[in-house]
Structures are given as C-alpha cells and as structure tokens.
C-alpha cells in the first residue's frame, strides 16, 4: 500500500501556476557605471552590479553565474497593505502576492551560499503567511527566527486600536547547520561584570548551589556535602523549599579552585558563590530578537538620512543604514556577496559598499537610475557622511557597473512569426543562447566556434548562417574526437549522421517552448498579472524547413526583417 504523501502546506488561488522565465542577458550602460579613480583601501570592491529591470527576471538573469554564491540576501518587499496593488481584491490579491513572492524566494534560495541567510522585512499583513511559504521553500528546520525592529520612536496617537511601532525581520538560513550568524561586538564588557579581583580582572558571581533541572541531592548524591564558611559554620546546598540540593562543583574542584569561591553573608546566613571571569570574547553578545530604535535607528532616522542625501522625501518607509549595518556585520565579512532584489533607493548596497562587501542590487523602477546610482556615486566619492559612514570608517573608493535587462530574445514580426529581436547583435545572441542552453558564455579568442562551454570538452557555437554539409565537415574536423559541439544556427542542409561530435539545432525553434517570450513585467501588480496574456506554446505553432516558427493562422508569407538572418554570418 502506497504511503500517504500529503504534507502540511499553504494553499492559495493559482498556486500551481508558475511562470516560465526567460533567462535574460544583462547589458552594461557605461555612462551610468562609476568607479573611484584610485584604490582607497585594500578591500575596495569594483565588480558590484546595479541592475535596472523587473526583479524576477533580474534574479533569473543572475542564476547561471551566481547560484550558491550569495552570502546574505536582504529584501524589503511591498507589505501588501493595499497600496502594493493597482487592483485590490480581498483573497485574490493575497493569492497573487504569495505567488509572486514564491517565485522570487525560490530563485533566492538557489542563489544563497550554503552558509548564507535571507533577511526579509515585513509587517503583520503577510508575515505569518510568508513564514509558512518560506517553510515550504527553505524547509521548516531552516527558519532561524524573527526579530522585532522598533521602527517608530513614539506612539501614533491617532491609532484606532493599536499603535504599531514595530516591523519584523524574518531570518531564514539556506542550511541551519552551516549558516553564518555571528555575535555583536559591543566593544565593552556587559554590565553584570561588576567586580574586580586584586589584579584588576573583571568578574561576576554565580551561586555555587546548582539550580534548575536535576538540582536535587538525589540527582547527584556525591555533590551534597558541607562547606566551611569563614566563621566555621558548615553550609550545605539547601533548595528554596528546604529540601536537600547539590553543589555545581565536586569536592575535588572546591579544593582546587578555592580562590574562585566567594562567601556572602545575608540575613539568613552564608551563601556560596563562584567567580566567572571575563574572557577575550566577552565584549561580544549573541544577536537578540528585539532591536530598538536607539540601537539601529527608526523610520524617522532613515527619512532624515534620505533627506540629507536627496534633499527631500523619497519613500514613506525607508530603512536606516544602521539597521542594515547590523545585519551585514553578523552575516558577512569583507569581500562577501550581498544581494537586494527590492533595492529602492539603495540603502542595502550603500551600506554593503561602506563595509567593503561585494553587492548586487535590482530595482525595476527608474529609482535605479535616479536614486540608487546617484547615491552610490556619492558613497564611492566619499561624499556621503551620514548613515553608517562613521561606524564603518568609510572614506570612499570602489565602484559599480550599471546594467539593464536585455529585451526579450524573441518577438513576433508583423506577420505573427517568432523571430529574433532586432535589438540583438551576434554577440548578444551568442550569450543569450548560452544561457538558454545551460552553457557558460566564454568566447574563445582563437576558435570562432567556441562561444561557450558546459564542460572542458563540450562547447556551443551560435551563428545566424545557414550551414552547408561542407561547412559542418570543417567544423567537425576542427572540434576533433573527444570533444562535442552544439551548433545553433538559422538553418542547415546536411546529413547529420556523418558528424558524431556535432549536434545541430535551429533557432529560434530550438528555444521557443522554453520560456514566456516578450514578457517584461512580473511586478507585484494585480492588474498587470491579470491582463498579461501568456505566449502560445509550441503546439500552436509550426516550424518550416528554414527554422522560422510560423503560427498556423498566419496566411501571409513571412517577411524577413532582421540583419541577423541575412546570410552574412557572424564570424
């Protein structure tokens, strides 16, 4: 009898529907990239990435190069309070929000390193639903905990029921057994180290009588014995209820460490304590689950920071830099990779830069160009004195490259045929096909047919030519025995059985069914999601002998619009 595999899960409308994302390539805009003219410190980072485009497509674009490499991901998604959507329908909008978050969390999971963690800021609107969703994607055992951040430094007197002064920071590990979450370095000893010995060493006192579980005489009979007080009185470990208890130490240790024992006389007689001395790591403490505005700032703090940078209001609820500084200080080290796929004005990556972390930020709106990029230029130029600058000792340096998502590889011509976008040149096409076919794009400077590789012996060649039998013979000979080559071309005329080391496919036919082509918006917007028409699948199309994909209903002949397919080749 088959076992029941039913599992505990959250369900919602449309949960089974998943987008088929196109793995876009990234195009640098050198005019918006920025770097310091010289190194300021040995930890300067220059290979940072600011990406403008839909953040789900942006995450998909990163997968092939950054899977398993992100040390800490911090995201501040829309809280789904009603303002996150153009159309707001109770039940439906919650379902769409969960579906869109699920798609992003799954890619974030793949991008995280085994020691990495994901930090999500939320409020009560979706917090508890998202916790269950994260359990499904990351595994319930990898839930680290939830931190309360005091975002407001005063109550809202106009609140109808409760004055909410906090947001949540949900912390999820890629692997709870490996996750790196360190301790906070306070730089000073905790207050309870309130005593010093003759040599000036700090310590505090703990009762020598065992407390808590298994503190009875019956639990450890050998550790019930009398000890001589300074006045000769014999003192036994007696519990508060009057029954016999036990000491933490045995007789041998009492004799050996007698110098660490202190006697304190009270109204009820003598009590025995032992000294706990401060060690080298005592200036650190574990991360606690409540973060006050005095420690990490509030919304008032962050608004003042933003106003100082931009001269006015940018967002209603920006995050203070010291909040991000604390997260990154316990999860990363200089050189580690930080990711924020809901970038906004760029707070996360600005702090990461000041802390000498590598970073990637994704922002769909114009904020990437109008807010984040100018802010980061100030950071790099050492012209941003606020926020975490003083705490990090930041003096400027490093750089970043500004990227935009490339347009969809395929679109329809005026006859309804699927063709390569006219925006693509040969180099872009080769890189896009490498992503689609699972190859690493790495063009060879010597072999024109090596555009990328999947292993040391398996390569890919992308060309817009129509290849003949003779051309394939030459390619087969150059590839040689022991190596294999995937060829993606517009068309071919050859007997492929003669070439055991070649696999020849036609574009765009070979990739048509892989993705939803021509879709640029996967935003958290109900209206755009409901109105988006899915691209027809391959069952609705036919492929002619040249490799051009033609919808069955198209009656007119295809019109060739693209120079990529003019037969001139791309070598």
C-alpha positions in Angstrom: 0.0 0.0 0.0 1.4 3.4 -1.0 2.2 5.8 1.8 0.2 8.9 2.1 2.5 11.7 1.0 0.2 14.6 2.0 2.2 17.4 3.5 1.4 20.5 5.6 1.3 23.5 3.2 -0.3 26.8 2.5 -2.7 26.9 -0.5 -3.9 29.8 -2.5 -5.6 30.6 -5.8 -3.3 29.9 -8.7 -0.5 28.3 -6.6 0.1 25.7 -9.3 0.7 28.3 -11.9 4.4 29.1 -12.4 6.0 31.5 -14.9 8.4 30.1 -17.5 11.0 32.8 -17.1 13.3 33.8 -19.9 17.0 34.0 -18.7 17.8 37.5 -20.0 21.3 38.7 -20.5 22.5 41.9 -18.9 23.7 44.9 -20.8 26.0 47.4 -19.2 25.4 51.2 -19.5 28.9 52.6 -19.2 27.5 56.1 -18.8 25.9 55.2 -15.5 28.7 52.9 -14.2 31.0 54.6 -11.8 34.4 53.9 -10.1 36.8 55.8 -7.9 39.9 57.0 -9.7 42.2 55.1 -7.4 42.2 52.5 -4.6 41.5 53.9 -1.1 42.0 50.7 0.8 43.0 47.1 0.0 39.4 46.0 0.5 37.9 48.2 -2.3 35.3 46.4 -4.4 34.8 47.3 -8.1 32.8 44.4 -9.5 29.5 45.4 -7.9 26.3 45.3 -10.0 23.3 47.7 -10.1 20.6 46.2 -12.3 17.6 48.0 -13.6 14.7 45.8 -14.6 11.9 43.6 -13.4 13.3 41.9 -10.3 12.1 38.4 -11.0 13.7 38.5 -14.5 16.7 40.1 -12.9 17.0 37.3 -10.4 16.6 34.7 -13.2 19.4 36.5 -15.1 21.8 36.0 -12.2 21.2 32.3 -11.6 23.7 30.9 -14.1 26.6 32.9 -12.7 25.7 33.3 -9.0 23.9 30.2 -7.8 25.3 29.2 -4.4 27.4 32.4 -4.2 25.3 35.0 -2.3 26.3 35.2 1.4 23.4 37.4 2.6 20.2 38.5 0.8 18.2 41.4 2.3 14.8 42.2 0.8 12.2 44.7 1.7 9.2 43.6 -0.5 5.9 45.5 -0.7 4.0 44.8 2.5 0.7 44.2 0.6 -1.3 46.7 2.6 -3.4 47.6 -0.3 -1.1 50.2 -1.8 1.0 47.5 -3.3 -1.6 46.8 -6.0 -3.4 48.8 -8.6 -6.4 46.5 -8.2 -7.2 45.2 -4.7 -9.5 42.3 -4.2 -9.6 40.5 -0.9 -8.4 36.9 -1.3 -7.3 37.3 -4.9 -4.7 39.9 -4.2 -3.3 37.9 -1.3 -3.0 34.9 -3.6 -1.2 36.8 -6.3 1.1 38.4 -3.7 2.0 34.9 -2.4 2.5 33.5 -5.8 4.8 36.4 -6.9 6.8 36.1 -3.6 7.1 32.4 -4.0 8.6 32.8 -7.5 11.2 35.2 -6.1 12.0 33.2 -3.0 12.7 30.0 -5.0 15.4 31.8 -7.0 16.8 33.5 -3.9 17.1 30.0 -2.3 19.2 28.8 -5.3 21.4 31.9 -5.2 22.3 31.6 -1.5 25.5 30.0 -0.4 25.3 27.1 2.0 26.3 29.4 4.8 24.1 32.2 3.6 20.9 33.7 5.1 17.9 35.6 3.8 16.5 38.6 5.8 13.0 39.8 5.0 11.4 42.9 6.4 7.6 42.7 6.8 4.7 43.8 8.9 1.6 41.9 10.2 -0.3 41.9 6.8 1.5 38.9 5.3 4.2 38.0 7.9 2.6 34.8 9.0 1.6 33.6 5.6 5.1 34.3 4.3 6.6 32.3 7.2 4.7 29.2 6.1 5.7 29.9 2.4 9.4 30.1 3.5 9.0 26.8 5.4 7.9 25.1 2.1 10.8 26.5 0.1 13.7 26.5 2.6 12.5 23.8 4.9 10.9 24.5 8.3 14.1 23.4 10.0 16.0 26.3 8.4 13.9 29.0 10.0 16.2 30.9 12.2 13.8 33.3 13.9 12.0 36.6 13.8 13.4 39.9 15.0 11.3 42.8 16.2 12.6 46.1 15.0 11.3 49.2 16.7 10.6 51.3 13.6 8.8 54.1 15.4 10.3 56.1 18.3 6.9 57.4 19.5 3.3 56.1 19.6 0.7 57.1 17.0 -1.9 58.9 19.0 -4.5 58.7 16.1 -4.3 54.9 16.1 -7.8 53.3 16.2 -6.9 50.1 18.1 -3.2 49.5 18.5 -0.3 51.8 17.8 2.1 49.6 15.9 5.7 50.7 16.5 7.5 47.6 15.1 8.2 45.7 11.9 9.5 42.2 11.6 12.8 40.9 10.3 12.3 37.2 9.3 15.6 35.3 9.2 15.9 32.2 7.1 19.0 30.0 6.6 19.9 28.1 3.5 21.2 25.4 5.8 20.7 25.8 9.6 23.7 23.5 10.2 26.0 25.8 8.2 24.5 29.3 8.4 26.9 32.0 9.5 25.3 34.4 12.0 27.9 35.8 14.3 27.8 37.8 17.5 27.6 41.6 18.0 30.8 43.2 19.2 29.8 45.8 21.8 33.4 46.8 22.5 32.6 46.9 26.2 32.0 44.4 28.9 28.4 43.6 29.8 27.3 45.5 33.0 27.0 42.3 35.1 30.8 42.0 35.2 30.6 44.4 38.2 33.5 43.1 40.3 37.3 43.0 40.0 39.9 40.9 41.8 43.2 42.1 43.3 44.8 42.1 39.8 42.0 44.1 38.3 40.4 41.3 36.3 36.6 41.8 35.9 34.2 39.0 37.0 30.7 38.4 38.3 29.3 35.9 40.9 27.1 32.9 40.3 25.6 30.7 43.1 27.6 27.6 43.7 24.4 25.7 44.5 23.0 24.0 41.4 19.8 25.5 40.1 17.2 24.4 37.6 16.7 20.8 36.4 18.4 18.0 38.3 19.5 20.2 41.2 18.4 17.8 43.9 20.6 15.7 46.1 19.1 12.5 44.6 20.3 13.6 41.1 24.0 13.8 42.2 24.4 12.4 45.7 28.2 12.9 45.7 27.8 16.6 45.2 25.9 17.1 48.5 28.4 17.9 51.3 29.1 20.6 53.8 31.4 23.5 53.2 33.1 25.6 56.0 32.0 29.3 56.0 34.5 32.0 57.1 33.2 31.7 60.7 33.4 27.9 60.7 29.7 27.3 60.1 29.1 24.3 57.9 26.9 25.2 54.9 25.0 22.7 52.8 23.3 23.1 49.4 19.7 23.5 50.6 17.0 24.3 48.0 14.4 27.1 48.5 11.8 24.6 49.5 14.0 23.3 52.3 15.0 20.0 50.6 18.5 18.8 50.0 20.1 20.1 46.8 23.6 19.8 45.4 26.7 21.9 44.5 27.7 22.6 40.9 31.3 21.5 41.8 32.5 18.3 43.4 34.8 18.2 46.5 38.0 18.0 44.3 37.2 21.1 42.4 36.2 23.0 45.5 39.6 22.3 46.9 41.4 23.1 43.6 39.6 26.4 42.8 39.0 27.6 46.3 40.4 31.0 45.3 37.4 31.5 42.9 34.9 31.0 45.7 33.3 34.0 47.4 31.2 33.9 50.6 28.4 36.4 51.1 26.6 36.7 54.5 23.0 37.7 54.5 20.1 37.8 56.9 19.6 34.0 56.5 23.3 33.1 56.9 26.1 32.4 54.5 25.7 31.8 50.7 28.4 30.4 48.5 29.3 31.9 45.0 31.9 31.3 42.4 33.6 33.8 40.2 33.0 34.0 36.4 35.9 35.9 34.8 35.6 37.9 31.6 37.3 36.2 28.6 38.6 37.7 25.4 35.3 37.3 23.6 33.2 38.7 26.4 32.8 42.0 24.6 30.5 40.3 22.2 27.0 39.1 22.7 24.6 37.0 20.7 22.1 38.7 18.3 18.9 39.3 20.2 15.4 39.2 18.9 14.5 42.8 19.8 16.2 45.7 18.1 15.4 49.2 19.5 15.5 52.4 17.6 18.3 53.7 19.8 20.5 50.8 18.5 19.7 50.7 14.8 17.6 53.7 14.1 13.9 54.2 13.2 11.9 55.4 10.2 12.5 58.9 11.5 16.2 58.3 11.3 16.1 56.9 7.8 13.9 59.7 6.5 16.5 62.2 7.8 19.2 60.2 6.1 17.3 60.2 2.8 16.5 63.9 3.0 20.2 64.6 3.6 21.2 62.7 0.5 18.4 63.7 -1.9 17.1 66.9 -0.4 13.5 65.7 0.1 11.1 62.8 0.6 11.7 59.7 -1.5 9.9 56.8 0.2 7.4 56.7 3.1 9.2 54.0 5.0 12.9 53.8 4.1 15.2 51.7 6.3 18.0 53.3 8.4 21.6 52.4 7.4 22.5 51.2 10.9 19.7 48.5 10.6 21.5 47.1 7.5 24.9 47.6 9.1 23.9 45.3 12.0 22.5 42.6 9.6 25.7 42.6 7.5 28.1 42.8 10.4 26.8 39.4 11.8 26.3 37.6 8.5 29.2 38.7 6.2 32.9 39.6 6.1 34.7 42.0 3.7 34.6 40.6 0.2 31.4 38.6 0.8 28.5 39.0 -1.7 25.3 40.8 -0.6 22.1 40.9 -2.7 19.0 43.1 -2.5 16.4 42.5 -5.2 13.9 45.1 -3.9 16.5 47.9 -4.0 14.5 51.1 -3.7 16.9 54.0 -3.0 19.8 51.6 -2.5 20.2 51.6 1.3 21.3 48.0 1.5 24.0 48.2 -1.2 25.2 51.6 0.1 25.9 50.1 3.5 27.4 46.9 1.9 29.7 49.1 -0.1 30.8 51.1 3.0 31.5 47.7 4.7 33.7 46.5 1.8 31.2 43.8 0.7 30.6 43.0 -2.9 27.0 43.6 -3.8 24.2 43.2 -6.4 21.1 45.4 -6.4 18.0 45.1 -8.6 15.3 47.8 -9.0 12.5 47.8 -11.5 11.6 51.4 -11.4 13.6 54.5 -12.6 14.9 54.7 -9.0 17.8 52.5 -10.1 19.0 55.4 -12.3 17.6 58.4 -10.5 18.1 57.4 -6.8 20.3 54.4 -6.3 23.0 55.3 -8.8 23.5 58.9 -7.7 23.5 57.7 -4.0 26.2 55.1 -4.8 28.3 57.7 -6.7 28.3 59.8 -3.5 29.4 56.8 -1.4 32.2 56.0 -3.9 33.3 59.6 -4.0 33.4 59.8 -0.2 30.6 62.5 -0.3 28.1 60.6 1.9 29.0 61.5 5.5 25.7 60.2 7.1 24.2 56.8 8.0 26.8 54.1 8.6 29.7 56.1 7.4 31.2 56.9 10.8 30.5 53.4 12.2 32.3 51.8 9.3 35.1 54.3 9.0 34.2 54.8 5.3 36.4 57.2 3.3 35.2 56.4 -0.3 36.5 54.1 -3.0 35.5 51.1 -5.1 32.9 51.2 -7.9 29.9 49.6 -9.6 28.6 48.7 -13.1 25.1 49.7 -14.2 23.2 47.1 -16.1 19.8 46.9 -17.8 18.0 43.7 -18.7 18.2 43.0 -22.3 14.9 42.9 -24.2 13.2 39.5 -24.8 15.2 37.4 -27.3 12.1 36.6 -29.4 9.2 38.7 -30.6 6.6 38.4 -33.3 7.0 40.2 -36.6 4.1 41.9 -38.3 3.0 38.5 -39.8 2.9 36.9 -36.4 6.1 34.9 -36.9 8.5 34.4 -34.0 11.9 36.0 -34.9 15.0 37.2 -33.1 14.6 40.7 -31.7 16.2 43.3 -33.9 17.9 44.6 -30.8 20.2 41.7 -30.7 23.6 41.6 -32.4 25.7 38.4 -32.9 27.5 38.7 -29.5 24.2 39.2 -27.6 22.6 36.3 -29.4 25.5 34.0 -28.6 25.4 35.0 -24.9 21.6 34.6 -24.8 21.7 31.1 -26.4 24.4 30.1 -23.9 22.1 31.0 -21.0 19.1 29.2 -22.6 21.1 26.0 -23.4 22.9 25.9 -20.0 26.4 26.9 -21.2 28.8 29.4 -19.7 29.4 32.2 -22.1 33.1 32.4 -22.7 34.1 33.2 -26.3 37.4 31.9 -27.3 39.9 34.4 -28.8 41.3 31.8 -31.2 38.4 29.4 -32.1 35.5 31.3 -33.7 33.2 28.3 -32.9 33.7 28.4 -29.2 31.2 30.8 -27.8 30.7 28.9 -24.5 31.1 25.6 -22.8 29.4 23.4 -20.3 32.4 21.2 -19.5 36.0 21.1 -20.6 35.1 19.1 -23.6 31.6 20.3 -24.5 31.1 23.6 -26.4 28.5 25.7 -28.1 28.6 27.7 -31.4 25.9 30.2 -32.3 25.6 31.5 -35.8 23.0 33.2 -38.0 24.2 31.4 -41.1 22.5 28.6 -43.0 25.2 25.9 -42.7 26.0 23.5 -45.5 27.3 20.0 -45.4 30.8 21.1 -46.3 30.9 23.8 -43.5 29.8 21.2 -41.0 32.6 18.8 -42.2 35.1 21.6 -41.5 33.6 22.2 -38.0 33.6 18.5 -37.2 37.3 18.2 -38.1 38.2 21.3 -36.0 36.3 20.0 -33.0 38.0 16.7 -33.3 37.4 13.4 -31.5 36.9 13.5 -27.7 35.1 16.9 -27.9 31.5 17.8 -28.7 29.9 20.9 -30.1 26.3 22.1 -30.0 25.6 24.3 -33.0 22.7 26.7 -33.0 22.0 28.2 -36.5 19.3 29.7 -38.5 19.1 26.6 -40.8 21.3 23.8 -42.2 21.5 21.5 -45.2 23.4 18.4 -44.3 23.3 14.7 -43.3 24.0 15.0 -39.6 24.6 11.2 -39.2 28.1 11.8 -40.5 29.1 14.0 -37.6 29.1 12.2 -34.3 30.7 15.1 -32.4 28.2 17.7 -33.6 24.6 18.4 -32.5 22.9 20.9 -34.8 19.7 22.8 -33.9 17.7 25.7 -35.5 17.0 29.0 -33.8 14.5 30.2 -32.8 12.7 26.8 -33.0 15.0 25.1 -30.5 14.2 27.6 -27.7 10.6 28.6 -28.5 9.0 26.3 -25.9 11.5 27.2 -23.1 10.0 30.5 -21.9 7.3 33.1 -22.0 8.7 35.3 -24.7 8.2 39.0 -24.9 7.0 39.4 -21.3 8.8 42.2 -19.3 6.6 42.7 -16.3 6.3 40.2 -13.4 5.8 43.0 -10.9 3.7 42.9 -7.7 0.7 44.3 -9.5 -2.6 42.5 -9.7 -3.8 44.4 -12.8 -0.7 43.6 -14.9 -0.8 40.0 -13.8 -4.5 39.5 -14.7 -4.2 41.2 -18.0 -0.9 39.5 -19.1 -1.6 37.1 -21.9 0.6 34.0 -21.9 2.6 33.4 -25.0 1.3 30.4 -27.0 3.2 27.2 -26.7 4.8 25.2 -29.4 1.7 23.1 -30.0 0.1 26.2 -31.6 3.0 26.8 -34.0 4.6 25.0 -36.9 8.2 25.2 -37.9 9.2 25.4 -41.6 12.4 23.9 -43.1 14.4 27.1 -42.5 13.7 27.1 -38.8 11.3 30.1 -38.8 8.4 29.5 -36.5 5.0 30.4 -38.1 1.6 30.4 -36.3 -0.9 28.2 -38.0 -3.3 31.0 -38.5 -0.8 33.2 -40.4 -1.7 33.3 -44.1 0.8 35.7 -45.5 4.4 34.7 -46.1 7.0 35.7 -43.5 8.8 38.9 -44.2 12.5 38.8 -43.2 13.2 41.9 -41.1 16.4 41.0 -39.3 20.0 41.5 -40.4 21.0 38.6 -38.2 19.4 36.3 -40.7 20.7 37.9 -43.9 23.1 35.0 -44.6 26.3 37.1 -44.0 27.2 35.1 -40.8 28.6 36.4 -37.6 32.2 35.1 -37.6 
